[in-house]
Each structure stands twice: as C-alpha cells, then as structure tokens.
Amino acid sequence: MKGKNLLLLAIICLTYMTRSFTQDNSLTPFEGTYKGTLEIYQGAKVAHSLPMSLKILPVDSTTWTFHITYHRDGKEDFRPYDIRLIDAEKGHYVIDEHNGILLDSYLNGNCLYEQFAIDNSGIIGTTCFLDDNQLSYEMIPINMEATRISGDTIINGDTIPAVRSYQVYNTQKALLKRID
C-alpha cells in the first residue's frame, strides 16, 4: 500500500506542476520545412538510412500540414498528412492521414507524442522541437505480445501489480534541420 500511495502522490504532484506551466500549445513557432536523414536501427546498428523531410505549414488557425517525404531507392514516398488542434488546454492534436486513419497526438513541452497499434504491433512516435532550428523525429515499433510478465505478488504486505514488458524490434530516428 505504501508504494501505491507514493506513486499516486508523485502522479498528483507531476500533474499539478505540468499544469502550472503555461503554453499556448500552438505549432506556429515550429512552422517550416525540415530536412535530414532517417536512420533505421536494428539493435545498435544502422540497418538503413534515407533522406527525409517534414513540412509543417499553416492551413488555417488550427490546422497545419504534416507532410512527410522519404526518398528510397531514387523514389519519393510522400505522405500528405495534416495535423489539427483538438484541445489547446490539453495539447491534443489529431494527425489525419487522409485514408480513414486518425492518430491522436499530444504536445507536452516541446514534443508531440503519439501511441497507436496496428494488429499486434504498437508504435510510439515523438517529434521534438529543439532550440537550434532542429527537430528530432522517432518512431518506436513494439511487439504488443508481452515478452515478460513480472510482479503480480505481495511483498511485505505491499501488493505489487503485474508489469508487462514488450520487445522493441527496431527504432527509426532522424535529426532534421529547418531549411526555411
């Protein structure tokens, strides 16, 4: 019980602290075209790398383009997504892939976060806007079948919940520089 109470207290304190900071949750400061190289890691090694760009440009006061372009084997793979503000207070956005897929995204601090699943694969995505006209972009695919389940016991009167861990089978990372 003591462990659960401390965890609950920590969550309440963090929630209060993060809400006390003000941010307008607009993507306006981050508008621009960013270019760089996407690296796909298998374990600790880069398995593939390819040029990538991301365009965040205003469509209207609550919508921006979120156009991603990959260059593979001399071909352009263009993803004409948009991102729309849903709730400024919560930093809630939705990325519209224009094919029936809508991905909820949340701006916390200087980073947009998405978490979604396709069949048995989960994906965590981050786009962090850095101070030096750069952004970091990362996609982390996860096998949603638990690799290990631990905890689920009682130790010294404290109930320890079941904790599931999952395999991260690769990562995709890019550091993109604003070019305009």
N, C-alpha and C positions, 0 to 999 in steps of 0.2 A: 504494500500500500504506500509506503513512504516513497518508493521510486516513482509510482504513478502520480503522487501529489507533487513531487518536484518537477516532473515532466509537464504537468498541467500548469504549474506556476511559471515555468520557463516559457511555455507557449503563450500564456496570457501577457507576460512581460514583453516578449518579442512583438506580439500583435500590437500592443499599445505603443511601443517605441516606433515601429514602422509606420503607424498611422499618424504619429505626431509630426513626421516629416512631410512637408508639402511638396507635391509635384503636380504639374498640370496634366501629366500623362498623355501629352501630345507627341506625335512623331515628327512635328515640324522641325525641331533642332537637328534631326538626323536625316533630313531630306538630302538626296544626292544620288550619284552613281558611284558604286564601289566596285573595284576590280582586284583580283588576286588569284591565288592558286588554291584549289581544294585538294587536300591530301586525304586519302582513304587508308586508314591503318588496319592492318591485320596483326594483332598483338602489338609489339613495339616497333614494327617496321612499316614503312610506307609501301603499300601494295600498288597504288595507283595515284597519280596526280594529274589534274587537269585544270585549265583556266576556267574561271568562274566570275560572274558579275551579278550584282544585285542593284536594282533601281528602286528607290523609294521616292516617289514624286507625288505631289498633291493631285487628287482628282476633284475633291471638294473639301469642305471644312472637317469632315470626319472620315474620309477615305483617302488612301494612298495606294499607288501601285506598289507591288511587292514582286517585281519581275526578276526572276532568277534565270540566268543563262549559263549553261555548261557547254564547253567545247570539247567534244570527244571525237577522236579519230577524224579530224577535219570537218566534223558536222556540228551544227549548232543545235542544242537541245534547249528550247525556250519554254519557260513556264510562266505564263502571263497571269500571275496571281494578283489579287488585291487584298489589302488589309483595312478593316473598318473598325472604328471605335464603337464599342457597345456601351461601356460604362466607365466614364473618366475617373470616378472616385475609386473604383476597384482596379483601374488599369487594364480593363477587359477589352480585348480586341477579338476579331474573328478573321482568319485568313480564308479567303474564298478562292478555291482552285478552279472555279467556273466549270466544274464537271459533276456537281452534286456533293462534293466534299467540302466541308467547312471545319476548320481547325481552330479551336479556341486557344487564344494566346493571351498571356498576362505580362504587362510591363511592371517589373519590380526593380526599382532603382534605375539602372541604365540598361537592363536586359529584358528582352522578350523571351518568354518561356512557353513551350507547347509540350504536351504529353498526350500521345494518342496510340491506338493499337490497330493493327491490320492483321486479322486472323490471330495467330499465336505470337506475333511479334509486336512488341511495344517500341515506341520511338520517343525519345526526349530530344527536343530541339531548343537551342539557345541562339539568340542573336544579341550580342552585347555591343553597345556603342561606346567606344573608347575616346579618351580626351584628345588624342592626336589625329583626328580625322580618319580613324580606322574603326573597323568593327570586326569582332570575332564571330564566326558562324560555326556551329557544331551540331551534328546530328548523331545521336547515340542509339543504335538499334539494340533491342534487348529481347532475348527469348523469354516469353511470358510463362513458360513452364518452370517452376521453381527448381533450381539446382540443389538447394539445401533448405530444409526447414529446421530451425533450432529454437531454443527457448521452450515455450509451452510446458512450463514446470512451475513448481513452487520452491523457493529458496528462502530459508529463514523467515517464513511467513509471508513473503512477498510473491505475488502471482506474476510470473514472467510470461508475457504474451508470446504466441507463436510468431516467429520472424522468418520471412521467406527471402532468400536471395536469388538473383537471376543472373544468367550469363549475358555479358556484353560481348557480342561476337565481332564487332568492328567499330570504328569511330570514323566520322568524316569531319575534318576540321579545315577552316580557312581563316586567314587573316587578310581582310580586304581593305584597301586604301581608297578613300574618297578621291575621285578624279575631277569632280565638278561641284 
